[in-house]
Amino acid sequence: MVSELANFATHTLNGIQYGFILFLIASGLTIILGILDVLNLAHGELYAVGAYVAFSVFGYVSGAFANPEGVVGLAAFLALSLLAAVVAAAVLIPLGILLEALFLRPLYERDEVYQLVLTFGLLLILKDVNKLVWGPRPVRAQDIYSGINAIPAAEFVGLTFPTFKIVIIGVGATVVVGLFYFFNRTKTGRIIRATAIDREMATAIGVSTDRTFTLVFAMGAFFAGFAGAMALPQSNANLAMGANPLVLSFVIIVIGGLGSLRGAFVGAMIVGVLSRWAIWQYPPAEIAAPFAIMALILLVKPNGLFGTWGETA
């Protein structure tokens, strides 16, 4: 009985940390969809770019953290991981600005089909850029230096749980609080929400929609890159890594409600925990579980768990 409870708690914590990674991805997609009305199919590749950039940061900086034997300690590893995530997210900001200004802005008044085709083209371009810069084979942060073959574990509420996953939960919770504070308490956040509710009225009172849209897309790219960098140390960066997070982000958005940041958080937690419970009890159900809960919620609440962005962000 105690063993079962411990397994349940461990897999639940795994689901929570996975849910925070999914929220970082889905929040960026939700922000872009809620404000710009653009379903960005290239969002998963921005996630992949973040992971690849973080890998390069590991390569350039790891030597400064290693001891004479080339081993990186736990504290240094955690610091290096967070540094790589911040740098990767920062790199995605100008990339997001560039993509929005050059490609998306001319298509805002066009039919959604044009936007879908464009973002699908951007997906393919970013994938080829990743292949050109980092090569066709998967890369891992652990491949850069010796000494870290497994992320060390620590005691957490009576359980032995990977230290880095605890860090992800802490960082993810901080980002959630920061995002809700930004959109509900800051002037810029309120301007963004006002633009989402009534674009014409926001323009009439002097809000620059071009600047707002650029800021929003840059924010979406920032969180996608940050998520990719945070996911790198416990997985790898590869050319196919953007597809699964993109699909799960769509599932999360549908579960939570189109354009709802609060819904994205709740949906990410549901998908993260259910997928890890499925791995524990019946691994083949890992893929089906998120879609099953999405179908169930759509039957009960066709608009998702929460309202639109402008109503219940």
Order of alpha helices (4+ residues) and beta strands (2+ residues): alpha-alpha-alpha-alpha-beta-beta-alpha-alpha-alpha-alpha-alpha-alpha-alpha-alpha
